[in-house]
């Protein structure tokens, strides 16, 4: 469940854990993502918002920390993947695609969410 929306971040509860998610809405914010950061607070992450459901793609360009990505379509979690740091973060070789169309993606520290449990939950989103 996500709640507490404001312009730059929102508070979220995912799989019983509370997070403060930075919001990436613009093309530039999405391109920057979490790249260049050396660490991510345990209770922090980023949510990427899209106008309509589509197959989403992410890479780890200049990303220095391993991440877990949760793809969400409307109010349903459709996919969770692990994204690892590449040997040369400036030139990533792997692209991560959502297995189904999604209109949101949430990046957290790798291993934060137990994917077996979270798939059972419906994520209620309050994003304007």
Order of alpha helices (4+ residues) and beta strands (2+ residues): beta-beta-beta-alpha-beta-beta-beta-beta-beta-beta-alpha
